[in-house]
Amino acid sequence: MAAKPILKTWLLVGTVMGIGAHQNVDECINQEDSCLASVEIDAEGEIGKSKDHAMLSTRSSRGLMQTACTNADGDPYSTGNHIECCAGLTATVKNWNGDGRYYFKCIGSPTPTPTPTPTPPTPVPTPTPTPANDQVAAQGTGMASTFKVMEWNVYYQNKDYTGMANTLMANKPVADIIGLCEFTGSMSEMAYAFSTSSGKKYKEQPGRSGWVGYGTDMFYDSTRWTALDGGVSKTSTCGSRGGDRAANWLVLQEIDSGNKIIVGGTHLSYCAGGCDDVHACELKQMYAHFDQMKTKYNAPVIWMGDLNRQVYDSIVKKAMSGEVGSFALDDLAQSTSQTHKEGGVIDHIMGEKGYFKIKSGQHGTTGQGVKYQNLAGSDHFPVYSVVTYMR
């Protein structure tokens, strides 16, 4: 039986709302087995236009039969009923618009990605020998940071903010990071004095609202660094002598490079005959805070302070080798001149081993101070180090 009369008969009982891809009925009829038109059937059996769905018309012994399917990129549920995807397409659910709304689309199979030609392995370079201690290679990759660190025990009764600031800022270039031991004055006033004397903008470490013990209070140049974290904690249960002791910590991020470092320190108890157990306890409590910051920020440590001990004393040797704390140390100040007016090198700047390279000739004491004389109200002399760190 000819197809054309059958379709015309069907059109007499159906309601044609639109033909879509075929512009007239005769064009659709001329297909021998099927035709595809952009039409859909509504809930009452009406045939209407749709951008998502198509009507597949096929002949059978009973006449012309219509089966709807969803086109590529169409939603098979857009009519409220499920309309199968057209041949070769798969219904895939996804957050297509990036707005948190998940829905289905009929998607074709992706074209297989060609397998790239393997790249020959890059030759492994011969390791560079580890340099001497004062030339420790910086680790990691990225932009290098070179900066100056200073430490000074200013004496606990010293309130001469201007004198202390002018003493340190007389050293050029001025320090990026400063640690003060036995400082009992106002942190904000000291930061202001540093800023006034240098023309920079120094800030005090966060988390230090009041004095809790002798530690190493931290200050930094805020035009170069941003403080991410910081605090101070009283050292307890160690049997500290000569007053309460404390540990300070400060996490800094360099604005230009994004490099992060952890700085801080402590002031160990004074024990004329030595008290390694007390000192080890005080150091371990400081390291506990550094370890927390290292876990949180993945950054190396520089710490400083008046240790009341020289580098050849047993407790300092143990700290250098990593027996006391969680990491070994490099002596960054490497002072050879006295740091106390009575003699001895007891003020130090230590760096986590292998991370900081000392700039040749730019470390040690500043050359300020005269033996047996106070310097700007202090019985100690400042120490410093210019180091390079590469992350």
N, C-alpha and C positions, 0 to 999 in steps of 0.2 A: 504494500500500500504506500502511496507517495507520501513523503513527509510533510509537504506543504499543507494539504488539507487537514492533517492531524493538528498541526500547530494552530491553524486558523480556528479549528474547532475548540482547541484549548483556550485560545484568546477570547472566545465568546463567553467562557465561564470564569476566566480570570480577569483581573484588573491590572492593566499594564501601567505602571507609574513612571517607568523610565527604562531605557534599554542600555544606557551606559556605553560600553566599548563598541557595541554594534548600533548603528544609527537607525536601523529600521528592522522590521520583522523579517522581510525577505532576505536580508543579508545574513541574519542568524540562521534561517531555514536552509540556506545554501550549503551549510556545513553538513557533511555526510553523517558524522557520528555524534558530534557535540558542538556546543558553542559556549563561549564564556562571556557573560555580560555583567557589568557592574550594577547588579540589582540585588535586593534582599527581600525576604518575605517577613511581614510583620506578624504580630500575634494573631490577627484575624485572617491570615493567609494572603494579605496584600503584598504586592511586589513593589519595592521602593528603591530609590537610589542609595548607594553607600560607597564611601571611599575605602572601607575596610573589607567588604565582603563581595563575593561573586556568585552567580547562579550557573551551575553546570547543568545543561539541558541534554538529556540522552533519550534515545528512542528505545522502546521495548515493545513487546507484543500488546501491551495495554495502552500504548501511546507515548506521549512525551512526558518524561519524569524530571522533576527539578530537584537538584541537591545543592545546597548552599555550602560555600567554603570561604575561609578568611584569607585575604591576600597577604603578601609580604609586608611586614611592619604594621599589620592591622592587629587590633585587639579582638581575640576570639570570643570575648565576653561582653563586647560593647553594646549588644542588643538586649542584654539581660539574660540571654540564653547562650549556651555554649555552641559555637559554630566551628567545626573542625577546620584546621589549617589546610590550605590547598596543598596539592601534591608537592613534595620536596621541601616543605616547611615544617618547622617544629615549634610548638608553643613553649616559650621561654619566659620565666618570670624574673624581673630585675627592677632596680630603682632607676628606670630609664631617664628620668628628667633631673635626677640628682636632688629631688625635693623631699625625699623620704617616703614617697608613695610607690609601692611595688605593684606592678600589674603585668599581665601577659602580653607578648607580641609574637607574631608568627615570623620566625627567623629562618633563613636558609643556612645550610651548612657552610662554615667558614672555609676559605681556600687554604689548603695546607701551606705552612711556611716552609720555604726551602731550607734544607739543612746547610748551614754555612760551612765553608771549608775550614778545617781546624787550623789555628794559628800556631806556628812553631813556638815551643816554650822559650821564654826569655832567659838568657844565661844568668845564673846567680853570681852577683859580684863577689869578689874576694873581700871578706870582712876587714875593716880598717882597724889596726891595733888600738887598744884603749890608751888614750894619752895620759900624761901625768896628772896627779890629783888636782893641780891648779888649772888644768886645761880639760876638765871632764867634758866629753861631748854631750851636747844636748840631744835628747831623745825625741822621737816622734816626727811628724811632718807638719807643714803649715808655716805661717808667717812667724818669724823670730821676734821675740820681745827682749829688749835690753833695758834694764832699769837699775836704779840705785836704791840700796837698802841701808838704813842707819839704825844703830842701837846705842842707847846711852842710859846709864844709871844716873838720874838727876839728883838723888838724895831726897829722902822722904820729907824733909822740912822745907824744901825749896819751893817757893811760890813766885819766883822772879820769872814770869812768863816771857817777858820781852827779852831778858838776858838769855834764857834757854833757847828761845827761837832764833835770836841773832847769832848765837854760837853755832847752831846747826846750819842755818841758812848761809853762813859765811863760806861754806864748802860748796864749790860750784863744779858741775851742775848740782842743783839742790836735789835732795832725796825724793824719790817717788813714794817710799814707804818708810815710816819711822816707828820704832818701838822704844818706849820709855819704861825703865824699871824704877821702882820706888816713887812713882808719880802719885801724889795724893791730892792734887788740886782739881780744878774744874776742867773736864775734858773739852768742853765747848770753848772756854777761854784760851786753852792751849792751842786748839785748832785755829782760832781767830788770830792768835799771835804768830803762828806759823804762816798764815795767809798774808798778814800785814807785812811781815818781814821779807817774804819771798815774791809777792805779787801773784802767787798761785792761789788755788782755792782748796785748802786742806779740810778734811772732815775727820771726825773721830769715828772709831769703829762702832757698829751697831751692837746692841746687847750689853753695853757697859753703862748702866744708869748710875752706879755708885761703887765706891771702893769696897772690895770684899777681901782683899789680901794683896800681898806683894806678888805681882805678876809682871807682864810686859804689855802695857797699854799701847794700842795700835792707832796710827794716824796714816792717812793716804791722800795723795793728790787727786781730787775728784775731777779734774779736767782730763785726766788720763784713765782713771779706773772707776768702775762701778762696784759698790759693795753688794754682794749677793747674800751674805750671811755673816754672823759673828756672835760672839758672846764671851763671857768670863765665868769661871766657876772656882769657888773656894776649894783648895786642896784640903782634904779631911782624912782623918785616921792614919796619918803618916808620922805623927809626933814631930811636926815641923818646929823649928827653933827660931827665936828672934822675931816672933810675930807670925800672923797668919800668912799663908802662901796662896797663890792663885795661878790659874792657867787661862791664857787669853787665846782666842782664835778669830780669824777674819778671812772670809773668802772674797777674792777680788777677781773681776773680769776686765781685761784691757779693752777699752772702747774700740780701738782701731782693729786689732787682730782677733778679738774674741777669746784670746787665751785666758785660762783661769789658773790662779794659784791660791794656795792656802798659806797664810802667814800667821804668826802669833809667837807665844813664848811664855817663859816663866822666870822667876827669881828663886833659885834654890836656897835652902836654909844655910845659915853660916854655922859651921862646926869646925872649931879650931883644929881638932885632931882628926877630922874626917868622920862622916856618918853615911856611908854608902847605902845602907838600907833605907834611911830616910830619903836620900836623894833619889834612889831608884823608885820609891813609892811616889814621890812628887812628879817624877818624869812620866811614869806609867799613867798617872791620872791625866796628864796633859796629852799624852799620846791617844788616850781613849777618845778625846774630843776630835783630834786630828783624824782618827780612823773613821769616825762618823761622817766628817766632812768629805773625806776621800771617797767613801762609798756613795755619798749623795752627789758629788760634783766631779768625780774622776779627775782630780787635779793633784799635782805634787806640792810638797810642803817646804817652806822656809821658816825656821823658828830661831829665836834669838833671846838673849837675856844674860843676866849676871848669874853665873853658875857657882860662884865662890870656889871654883876649881879650875885648874889649868888642863890643857889638852893631854898632858902625860899622866894625869891622875886616873886611877882605875875606873871610877864611875864614868868619866868622860870617854875613856877608851871603849868601855862597854856600850855606851850610847852610840859611838861612832861605828862600831861593828854591827849594830842592830840587836845586841843581846838584851837591851833594856826595852826598846820600843819595837814597833812593827816594821821598821825599815832602817837601813844603814844610812850613814850621813857623810857628807863632805864638809870640811871646814871652809866656809866661804870667806870669812874675814881674814884668816891666817895671820893674825896679829903677831908681830914680833916685839913690839914696844909695849911698855906697861900700860894697862888700862885702869889702874888704880894709882892714886897719888903716892901710895907707900910702896908700889912695885907689884909685879905680877900681872899675868894676862888671864883675867877671870871673866871678861865680857866676850861673848861669842855670837857669831851668826852661822847657823848650820843649815844645810840644804839637803833634801832627800837625794840620796846618792845617784849620780848619773844624769840628773835632769838639768843642772845649771853649770854653765861655763863661765869661769871668772875672767873678766877683762884684764889683760896683763897690766900689772902695776897699779891697778885701781882697787885696792883692798887694804885692810889693816886699820890702824889708828889714823885719825885725821891730821895728826901733828900738832893738835891743840893741847894745851896743858903743860904745866911745869911740875916736876917732881916735888912732892911735899906741899903743893899749893892747890887750893880748890880752883875749879874752873866754873865760873858763872854760878857759884853756889853749890857745886857738886864736887864730891871727892873722887869721882871717876872721870875718865876721858872717853870720848865717843869712838866707836868703831864703825866701819862701813864696808860695803862690797858692791861693785858694779858687775852684774851678771847677765848672761843671755840665756833665755829659755825658748825652746822651739817645741811646739805641740804638734 
